[in-house]
Amino acid sequence: MTKNHDRYTYRLIWSEQDQEHVGLCAEFPSLSWLDKTPDKALAGIRKLVKGCLDDMVKNRENAPEPIAIKSYSGKFMVRVPPETHRMLSIQAAESGISLNRLVSSKLN
């Protein structure tokens, strides 16, 4: 059916509670796969995503766009409390840089 499951963002973590590795897919946050080894957890979540995509094609549903192929402008808006805004503005002024540059440096 579909090979597009290779374009999605996969991640492996350790579950202390389950004592197993967990395979995750960022574009399908409700899915996970537990297994004894990282390789098997990754193979499991990839197979699960492929199955979901196959079902979506059959049902003529739109699949989520892979994060890897999305375009990003580099801009996003963040709302903060007025006091935080004031404090950051003071820090920026004291550092002789723009508020945008200060906040950007804190995110890195």
N, CA, C and O atoms as CSV, one atom per row, in Angstrom:
chain,resi,resn,atom,element,x,y,z
A,1,MET,N,N,0.831,-1.192,0.000
A,1,MET,CA,C,0.000,0.000,0.000
A,1,MET,C,C,0.876,1.257,0.000
A,1,MET,O,O,1.392,1.645,-1.049
A,2,THR,N,N,1.052,1.901,1.168
A,2,THR,CA,C,1.760,3.181,1.216
A,2,THR,C,C,3.143,3.038,1.852
A,2,THR,O,O,3.321,2.296,2.817
A,3,LYS,N,N,4.111,3.756,1.298
A,3,LYS,CA,C,5.464,3.804,1.851
A,3,LYS,C,C,5.704,5.124,2.573
A,3,LYS,O,O,6.787,5.346,3.115
A,4,ASN,N,N,4.708,5.998,2.584
A,4,ASN,CA,C,4.871,7.325,3.175
A,4,ASN,C,C,5.101,7.293,4.676
A,4,ASN,O,O,5.419,8.323,5.270
A,5,HIS,N,N,4.949,6.135,5.300
A,5,HIS,CA,C,5.170,6.061,6.748
A,5,HIS,C,C,6.635,6.335,7.099
A,5,HIS,O,O,6.951,6.619,8.255
A,6,ASP,N,N,7.530,6.252,6.110
A,6,ASP,CA,C,8.943,6.534,6.360
A,6,ASP,C,C,9.228,8.013,6.556
A,6,ASP,O,O,10.301,8.371,7.042
A,7,ARG,N,N,8.300,8.872,6.191
A,7,ARG,CA,C,8.509,10.317,6.294
A,7,ARG,C,C,8.143,10.889,7.665
A,7,ARG,O,O,8.397,12.063,7.932
A,8,TYR,N,N,7.557,10.082,8.518
A,8,TYR,CA,C,7.092,10.583,9.805
A,8,TYR,C,C,8.219,10.635,10.838
A,8,TYR,O,O,9.297,10.078,10.629
A,9,THR,N,N,7.955,11.302,11.933
A,9,THR,CA,C,8.943,11.546,12.982
A,9,THR,C,C,8.776,10.527,14.097
A,9,THR,O,O,7.801,10.565,14.848
A,10,TYR,N,N,9.729,9.623,14.197
A,10,TYR,CA,C,9.673,8.557,15.200
A,10,TYR,C,C,10.649,8.846,16.327
A,10,TYR,O,O,11.677,9.499,16.148
A,11,ARG,N,N,10.283,8.328,17.503
A,11,ARG,CA,C,11.120,8.533,18.689
A,11,ARG,C,C,11.009,7.296,19.563
A,11,ARG,O,O,9.967,6.642,19.602
A,12,LEU,N,N,12.084,6.984,20.258
A,12,LEU,CA,C,12.095,5.875,21.206
A,12,LEU,C,C,12.399,6.404,22.590
A,12,LEU,O,O,13.286,7.239,22.768
A,13,ILE,N,N,11.665,5.917,23.563
A,13,ILE,CA,C,11.938,6.258,24.963
A,13,ILE,C,C,11.871,4.976,25.793
A,13,ILE,O,O,11.350,3.958,25.338
A,14,TRP,N,N,12.391,5.037,26.985
A,14,TRP,CA,C,12.329,3.921,27.909
A,14,TRP,C,C,11.184,4.173,28.887
A,14,TRP,O,O,11.056,5.266,29.438
A,15,SER,N,N,10.356,3.155,29.096
A,15,SER,CA,C,9.283,3.245,30.088
A,15,SER,C,C,9.700,2.464,31.326
A,15,SER,O,O,9.741,1.233,31.320
A,16,GLU,N,N,10.003,3.190,32.368
A,16,GLU,CA,C,10.372,2.538,33.634
A,16,GLU,C,C,9.196,1.734,34.171
A,16,GLU,O,O,9.372,0.636,34.701
A,17,GLN,N,N,8.011,2.283,34.032
A,17,GLN,CA,C,6.805,1.618,34.521
A,17,GLN,C,C,6.580,0.271,33.829
A,17,GLN,O,O,6.253,-0.721,34.480
A,18,ASP,N,N,6.755,0.245,32.513
A,18,ASP,CA,C,6.521,-0.989,31.751
A,18,ASP,C,C,7.772,-1.844,31.614
A,18,ASP,O,O,7.696,-3.008,31.221
A,19,GLN,N,N,8.919,-1.266,31.937
A,19,GLN,CA,C,10.202,-1.947,31.765
A,19,GLN,C,C,10.410,-2.396,30.322
A,19,GLN,O,O,10.912,-3.488,30.055
A,20,GLU,N,N,10.005,-1.515,29.395
A,20,GLU,CA,C,10.159,-1.775,27.968
A,20,GLU,C,C,10.437,-0.468,27.242
A,20,GLU,O,O,10.240,0.622,27.779
A,21,HIS,N,N,10.894,-0.610,26.020
A,21,HIS,CA,C,11.091,0.543,25.142
A,21,HIS,C,C,9.752,0.896,24.504
A,21,HIS,O,O,8.924,0.027,24.231
A,22,VAL,N,N,9.561,2.195,24.274
A,22,VAL,CA,C,8.311,2.675,23.690
A,22,VAL,C,C,8.639,3.378,22.377
A,22,VAL,O,O,9.466,4.289,22.336
A,23,GLY,N,N,7.979,2.943,21.306
A,23,GLY,CA,C,8.086,3.611,20.023
A,23,GLY,C,C,6.943,4.605,19.889
A,23,GLY,O,O,5.790,4.268,20.160
A,24,LEU,N,N,7.254,5.826,19.475
A,24,LEU,CA,C,6.258,6.889,19.342
A,24,LEU,C,C,6.378,7.532,17.964
A,24,LEU,O,O,7.424,7.454,17.320
A,25,CYS,N,N,5.304,8.163,17.526
A,25,CYS,CA,C,5.308,8.924,16.282
A,25,CYS,C,C,4.672,10.280,16.574
A,25,CYS,O,O,3.519,10.350,17.000
A,26,ALA,N,N,5.427,11.358,16.344
A,26,ALA,CA,C,4.956,12.702,16.687
A,26,ALA,C,C,3.669,13.074,15.959
A,26,ALA,O,O,2.809,13.745,16.529
A,27,GLU,N,N,3.530,12.648,14.718
A,27,GLU,CA,C,2.349,13.010,13.938
A,27,GLU,C,C,1.112,12.182,14.319
A,27,GLU,O,O,-0.007,12.540,13.951
A,28,PHE,N,N,1.307,11.102,15.037
A,28,PHE,CA,C,0.211,10.252,15.521
A,28,PHE,C,C,0.366,10.096,17.037
A,28,PHE,O,O,0.727,9.017,17.507
A,29,PRO,N,N,0.099,11.155,17.807
A,29,PRO,CA,C,0.386,11.130,19.246
A,29,PRO,C,C,-0.407,10.104,20.043
A,29,PRO,O,O,-0.033,9.793,21.174
A,30,SER,N,N,-1.484,9.572,19.492
A,30,SER,CA,C,-2.270,8.581,20.230
A,30,SER,C,C,-1.723,7.170,20.073
A,30,SER,O,O,-2.210,6.248,20.727
A,31,LEU,N,N,-0.724,6.983,19.220
A,31,LEU,CA,C,-0.167,5.658,18.973
A,31,LEU,C,C,1.140,5.455,19.729
A,31,LEU,O,O,1.924,6.390,19.898
A,32,SER,N,N,1.367,4.216,20.185
A,32,SER,CA,C,2.642,3.840,20.791
A,32,SER,C,C,2.815,2.331,20.653
A,32,SER,O,O,1.851,1.596,20.438
A,33,TRP,N,N,4.066,1.885,20.782
A,33,TRP,CA,C,4.363,0.460,20.676
A,33,TRP,C,C,5.404,0.106,21.729
A,33,TRP,O,O,6.486,0.692,21.766
A,34,LEU,N,N,5.074,-0.850,22.580
A,34,LEU,CA,C,5.991,-1.321,23.619
A,34,LEU,C,C,6.688,-2.587,23.146
A,34,LEU,O,O,6.066,-3.458,22.537
A,35,ASP,N,N,7.999,-2.684,23.431
A,35,ASP,CA,C,8.719,-3.910,23.100
A,35,ASP,C,C,9.991,-3.986,23.930
A,35,ASP,O,O,10.414,-3.005,24.541
A,36,LYS,N,N,10.596,-5.181,23.940
A,36,LYS,CA,C,11.774,-5.445,24.773
A,36,LYS,C,C,13.033,-4.736,24.271
A,36,LYS,O,O,13.899,-4.380,25.070
A,37,THR,N,N,13.143,-4.528,22.966
A,37,THR,CA,C,14.341,-3.894,22.417
A,37,THR,C,C,13.960,-2.616,21.667
A,37,THR,O,O,12.833,-2.488,21.188
A,38,PRO,N,N,14.898,-1.673,21.567
A,38,PRO,CA,C,14.615,-0.458,20.804
A,38,PRO,C,C,14.291,-0.757,19.344
A,38,PRO,O,O,13.393,-0.141,18.771
A,39,ASP,N,N,15.014,-1.695,18.741
A,39,ASP,CA,C,14.767,-2.031,17.333
A,39,ASP,C,C,13.354,-2.552,17.120
A,39,ASP,O,O,12.691,-2.190,16.148
A,40,LYS,N,N,12.897,-3.398,18.028
A,40,LYS,CA,C,11.542,-3.954,17.898
A,40,LYS,C,C,10.483,-2.899,18.175
A,40,LYS,O,O,9.421,-2.913,17.553
A,41,ALA,N,N,10.755,-1.983,19.101
A,41,ALA,CA,C,9.795,-0.901,19.382
A,41,ALA,C,C,9.674,0.022,18.180
A,41,ALA,O,O,8.573,0.452,17.838
A,42,LEU,N,N,10.798,0.331,17.532
A,42,LEU,CA,C,10.764,1.177,16.342
A,42,LEU,C,C,10.042,0.468,15.197
A,42,LEU,O,O,9.210,1.069,14.517
A,43,ALA,N,N,10.358,-0.805,14.986
A,43,ALA,CA,C,9.682,-1.567,13.926
A,43,ALA,C,C,8.183,-1.645,14.194
A,43,ALA,O,O,7.378,-1.560,13.266
A,44,GLY,N,N,7.812,-1.804,15.447
A,44,GLY,CA,C,6.401,-1.910,15.808
A,44,GLY,C,C,5.623,-0.632,15.553
A,44,GLY,O,O,4.530,-0.677,14.989
A,45,ILE,N,N,6.175,0.518,15.962
A,45,ILE,CA,C,5.451,1.780,15.761
A,45,ILE,C,C,5.391,2.112,14.272
A,45,ILE,O,O,4.386,2.649,13.806
A,46,ARG,N,N,6.441,1.804,13.519
A,46,ARG,CA,C,6.421,2.051,12.078
A,46,ARG,C,C,5.338,1.207,11.405
A,46,ARG,O,O,4.622,1.692,10.530
A,47,LYS,N,N,5.223,-0.052,11.816
A,47,LYS,CA,C,4.198,-0.941,11.254
A,47,LYS,C,C,2.801,-0.441,11.619
A,47,LYS,O,O,1.887,-0.478,10.795
A,48,LEU,N,N,2.643,0.024,12.848
A,48,LEU,CA,C,1.354,0.538,13.304
A,48,LEU,C,C,0.953,1.789,12.521
A,48,LEU,O,O,-0.202,1.918,12.114
A,49,VAL,N,N,1.885,2.701,12.309
A,49,VAL,CA,C,1.612,3.909,11.538
A,49,VAL,C,C,1.262,3.539,10.102
A,49,VAL,O,O,0.325,4.093,9.529
A,50,LYS,N,N,2.006,2.609,9.522
A,50,LYS,CA,C,1.716,2.168,8.151
A,50,LYS,C,C,0.297,1.614,8.067
A,50,LYS,O,O,-0.431,1.918,7.122
A,51,GLY,N,N,-0.101,0.806,9.045
A,51,GLY,CA,C,-1.466,0.271,9.069
A,51,GLY,C,C,-2.516,1.366,9.156
A,51,GLY,O,O,-3.545,1.305,8.483
A,52,CYS,N,N,-2.256,2.362,9.982
A,52,CYS,CA,C,-3.187,3.492,10.107
A,52,CYS,C,C,-3.282,4.250,8.789
A,52,CYS,O,O,-4.376,4.609,8.355
A,53,LEU,N,N,-2.142,4.494,8.151
A,53,LEU,CA,C,-2.144,5.205,6.875
A,53,LEU,C,C,-2.890,4.410,5.808
A,53,LEU,O,O,-3.643,4.983,5.021
A,54,ASP,N,N,-2.685,3.103,5.776
A,54,ASP,CA,C,-3.403,2.248,4.818
A,54,ASP,C,C,-4.908,2.360,5.029
A,54,ASP,O,O,-5.672,2.475,4.070
A,55,ASP,N,N,-5.328,2.325,6.297
A,55,ASP,CA,C,-6.755,2.473,6.616
A,55,ASP,C,C,-7.275,3.848,6.198
A,55,ASP,O,O,-8.392,3.963,5.693
A,56,MET,N,N,-6.478,4.878,6.404
A,56,MET,CA,C,-6.895,6.228,6.039
A,56,MET,C,C,-7.064,6.348,4.528
A,56,MET,O,O,-7.996,6.999,4.054
A,57,VAL,N,N,-6.165,5.722,3.773
A,57,VAL,CA,C,-6.291,5.731,2.311
A,57,VAL,C,C,-7.575,5.025,1.899
A,57,VAL,O,O,-8.332,5.539,1.075
A,58,LYS,N,N,-7.824,3.847,2.470
A,58,LYS,CA,C,-9.039,3.085,2.148
A,58,LYS,C,C,-10.305,3.874,2.453
A,58,LYS,O,O,-11.286,3.808,1.713
A,59,ASN,N,N,-10.270,4.619,3.551
A,59,ASN,CA,C,-11.438,5.391,3.981
A,59,ASN,C,C,-11.454,6.819,3.437
A,59,ASN,O,O,-12.304,7.627,3.811
A,60,ARG,N,N,-10.507,7.118,2.553
A,60,ARG,CA,C,-10.392,8.444,1.934
A,60,ARG,C,C,-10.276,9.567,2.964
A,60,ARG,O,O,-10.862,10.639,2.814
A,61,GLU,N,N,-9.515,9.294,3.998
A,61,GLU,CA,C,-9.243,10.294,5.033
A,61,GLU,C,C,-7.905,10.966,4.736
A,61,GLU,O,O,-7.034,10.377,4.095
A,62,ASN,N,N,-7.754,12.179,5.198
A,62,ASN,CA,C,-6.496,12.895,5.033
A,62,ASN,C,C,-5.522,12.488,6.131
A,62,ASN,O,O,-5.847,12.532,7.318
A,63,ALA,N,N,-4.327,12.092,5.716
A,63,ALA,CA,C,-3.280,11.732,6.674
A,63,ALA,C,C,-2.598,12.998,7.170
A,63,ALA,O,O,-2.553,13.996,6.450
A,64,PRO,N,N,-2.066,12.973,8.389
A,64,PRO,CA,C,-1.333,14.145,8.867
A,64,PRO,C,C,-0.096,14.390,8.010
A,64,PRO,O,O,0.544,13.449,7.539
A,65,GLU,N,N,0.228,15.660,7.814
A,65,GLU,CA,C,1.416,16.013,7.039
A,65,GLU,C,C,2.662,15.715,7.879
A,65,GLU,O,O,2.726,16.109,9.044
A,66,PRO,N,N,3.638,15.034,7.309
A,66,PRO,CA,C,4.872,14.779,8.067
A,66,PRO,C,C,5.565,16.090,8.443
A,66,PRO,O,O,5.666,17.002,7.621
A,67,ILE,N,N,6.032,16.178,9.664
A,67,ILE,CA,C,6.728,17.375,10.142
A,67,ILE,C,C,7.931,17.672,9.258
A,67,ILE,O,O,8.247,18.837,9.014
A,68,ALA,N,N,8.607,16.631,8.776
A,68,ALA,CA,C,9.834,16.795,7.996
A,68,ALA,C,C,9.622,17.553,6.690
A,68,ALA,O,O,10.568,18.146,6.173
A,69,ILE,N,N,8.412,17.551,6.144
A,69,ILE,CA,C,8.192,18.224,4.863
A,69,ILE,C,C,7.443,19.550,5.005
A,69,ILE,O,O,7.182,20.221,4.006
A,70,LYS,N,N,7.096,19.931,6.226
A,70,LYS,CA,C,6.428,21.206,6.455
A,70,LYS,C,C,7.422,22.352,6.326
A,70,LYS,O,O,8.609,22.193,6.610
A,71,SER,N,N,6.932,23.494,5.900
A,71,SER,CA,C,7.740,24.716,5.855
A,71,SER,C,C,7.460,25.534,7.115
A,71,SER,O,O,6.323,25.613,7.581
A,72,TYR,N,N,8.502,26.130,7.649
A,72,TYR,CA,C,8.364,26.958,8.840
A,72,TYR,C,C,8.899,28.352,8.551
A,72,TYR,O,O,9.963,28.503,7.952
A,73,SER,N,N,8.164,29.363,8.976
A,73,SER,CA,C,8.553,30.750,8.720
A,73,SER,C,C,9.614,31.241,9.691
A,73,SER,O,O,10.325,32.204,9.404
A,74,GLY,N,N,9.721,30.587,10.831
A,74,GLY,CA,C,10.634,31.075,11.858
A,74,GLY,C,C,9.969,32.071,12.791
A,74,GLY,O,O,10.622,32.631,13.672
A,75,LYS,N,N,8.677,32.296,12.603
A,75,LYS,CA,C,7.933,33.226,13.452
A,75,LYS,C,C,6.812,32.483,14.164
A,75,LYS,O,O,6.136,31.640,13.574
A,76,PHE,N,N,6.626,32.802,15.423
A,76,PHE,CA,C,5.456,32.356,16.161
A,76,PHE,C,C,5.210,33.331,17.294
A,76,PHE,O,O,6.135,33.991,17.768
A,77,MET,N,N,3.971,33.421,17.724
A,77,MET,CA,C,3.615,34.378,18.763
A,77,MET,C,C,3.459,33.654,20.097
A,77,MET,O,O,2.864,32.580,20.178
A,78,VAL,N,N,4.002,34.262,21.120
A,78,VAL,CA,C,3.898,33.706,22.464
A,78,VAL,C,C,3.299,34.774,23.372
A,78,VAL,O,O,3.756,35.917,23.384
A,79,ARG,N,N,2.293,34.403,24.117
A,79,ARG,CA,C,1.700,35.338,25.073
A,79,ARG,C,C,2.310,35.065,26.452
A,79,ARG,O,O,2.408,33.918,26.889
A,80,VAL,N,N,2.709,36.131,27.114
A,80,VAL,CA,C,3.288,36.034,28.452
A,80,VAL,C,C,2.588,37.050,29.343
A,80,VAL,O,O,1.981,37.997,28.844
A,81,PRO,N,N,2.666,36.863,30.642
A,81,PRO,CA,C,2.083,37.860,31.546
A,81,PRO,C,C,2.789,39.209,31.374
A,81,PRO,O,O,3.976,39.248,31.051
A,82,PRO,N,N,2.068,40.311,31.587
A,82,PRO,CA,C,2.664,41.648,31.418
A,82,PRO,C,C,3.957,41.841,32.218
A,82,PRO,O,O,4.884,42.486,31.729
A,83,GLU,N,N,4.035,41.307,33.410
A,83,GLU,CA,C,5.241,41.472,34.223
A,83,GLU,C,C,6.436,40.758,33.590
A,83,GLU,O,O,7.559,41.260,33.649
A,84,THR,N,N,6.202,39.597,32.987
A,84,THR,CA,C,7.273,38.883,32.278
A,84,THR,C,C,7.733,39.699,31.076
A,84,THR,O,O,8.930,39.802,30.810
A,85,HIS,N,N,6.782,40.275,30.355
A,85,HIS,CA,C,7.109,41.118,29.206
A,85,HIS,C,C,7.989,42.292,29.649
A,85,HIS,O,O,8.992,42.601,29.006
A,86,ARG,N,N,7.606,42.935,30.743
A,86,ARG,CA,C,8.363,44.070,31.277
A,86,ARG,C,C,9.782,43.628,31.669
A,86,ARG,O,O,10.757,44.289,31.310
A,87,MET,N,N,9.895,42.519,32.399
A,87,MET,CA,C,11.189,42.027,32.848
A,87,MET,C,C,12.102,41.706,31.653
A,87,MET,O,O,13.286,42.042,31.668
A,88,LEU,N,N,11.552,41.062,30.631
A,88,LEU,CA,C,12.342,40.733,29.444
A,88,LEU,C,C,12.752,41.998,28.688
A,88,LEU,O,O,13.871,42.083,28.181
A,89,SER,N,N,11.861,42.966,28.611
A,89,SER,CA,C,12.191,44.236,27.946
A,89,SER,C,C,13.330,44.942,28.660
A,89,SER,O,O,14.216,45.500,28.012
A,90,ILE,N,N,13.320,44.924,29.986
A,90,ILE,CA,C,14.397,45.538,30.769
A,90,ILE,C,C,15.714,44.808,30.518
A,90,ILE,O,O,16.750,45.439,30.309
A,91,GLN,N,N,15.670,43.477,30.539
A,91,GLN,CA,C,16.888,42.694,30.276
A,91,GLN,C,C,17.452,43.001,28.891
A,91,GLN,O,O,18.663,43.150,28.726
A,92,ALA,N,N,16.575,43.093,27.904
A,92,ALA,CA,C,17.012,43.385,26.541
A,92,ALA,C,C,17.648,44.763,26.466
A,92,ALA,O,O,18.709,44.933,25.866
A,93,ALA,N,N,16.993,45.751,27.078
A,93,ALA,CA,C,17.524,47.118,27.055
A,93,ALA,C,C,18.873,47.186,27.749
A,93,ALA,O,O,19.795,47.832,27.251
A,94,GLU,N,N,18.997,46.527,28.889
A,94,GLU,CA,C,20.260,46.531,29.626
A,94,GLU,C,C,21.369,45.815,28.863
A,94,GLU,O,O,22.548,46.129,29.026
A,95,SER,N,N,20.983,44.852,28.029
A,95,SER,CA,C,21.973,44.118,27.226
A,95,SER,C,C,22.251,44.786,25.888
A,95,SER,O,O,23.164,44.390,25.164
A,96,GLY,N,N,21.454,45.806,25.564
A,96,GLY,CA,C,21.643,46.525,24.308
A,96,GLY,C,C,21.227,45.716,23.083
A,96,GLY,O,O,21.780,45.883,21.996
A,97,ILE,N,N,20.253,44.846,23.275
A,97,ILE,CA,C,19.761,44.025,22.160
A,97,ILE,C,C,18.242,44.127,22.098
A,97,ILE,O,O,17.602,44.603,23.035
A,98,SER,N,N,17.681,43.679,20.995
A,98,SER,CA,C,16.225,43.723,20.859
A,98,SER,C,C,15.575,42.658,21.742
A,98,SER,O,O,16.199,41.664,22.114
A,99,LEU,N,N,14.335,42.893,22.057
A,99,LEU,CA,C,13.560,41.915,22.826
A,99,LEU,C,C,13.502,40.590,22.063
A,99,LEU,O,O,13.633,39.520,22.658
A,100,ASN,N,N,13.306,40.665,20.756
A,100,ASN,CA,C,13.245,39.457,19.939
A,100,ASN,C,C,14.546,38.653,20.045
A,100,ASN,O,O,14.514,37.432,20.201
A,101,ARG,N,N,15.678,39.338,19.962
A,101,ARG,CA,C,16.972,38.649,20.039
A,101,ARG,C,C,17.173,38.022,21.414
A,101,ARG,O,O,17.690,36.909,21.509
A,102,LEU,N,N,16.776,38.710,22.476
A,102,LEU,CA,C,16.909,38.179,23.826
A,102,LEU,C,C,16.083,36.906,23.981
A,102,LEU,O,O,16.591,35.885,24.444
A,103,VAL,N,N,14.820,36.964,23.597
A,103,VAL,CA,C,13.932,35.805,23.750
A,103,VAL,C,C,14.417,34.648,22.884
A,103,VAL,O,O,14.405,33.497,23.320
A,104,SER,N,N,14.838,34.946,21.672
A,104,SER,CA,C,15.365,33.900,20.785
A,104,SER,C,C,16.573,33.216,21.395
A,104,SER,O,O,16.706,31.997,21.298
A,105,SER,N,N,17.455,33.980,22.022
A,105,SER,CA,C,18.639,33.388,22.640
A,105,SER,C,C,18.269,32.507,23.829
A,105,SER,O,O,18.952,31.521,24.105
A,106,LYS,N,N,17.201,32.854,24.530
A,106,LYS,CA,C,16.754,32.037,25.659
A,106,LYS,C,C,16.128,30.714,25.201
A,106,LYS,O,O,16.116,29.738,25.952
A,107,LEU,N,N,15.615,30.686,23.981
A,107,LEU,CA,C,15.008,29.470,23.458
A,107,LEU,C,C,16.039,28.463,22.947
A,107,LEU,O,O,15.751,27.271,22.831
A,108,ASN,N,N,17.220,28.945,22.649
A,108,ASN,CA,C,18.261,28.046,22.112
A,108,ASN,C,C,18.907,27.253,23.176
A,108,ASN,O,O,19.798,26.452,22.894
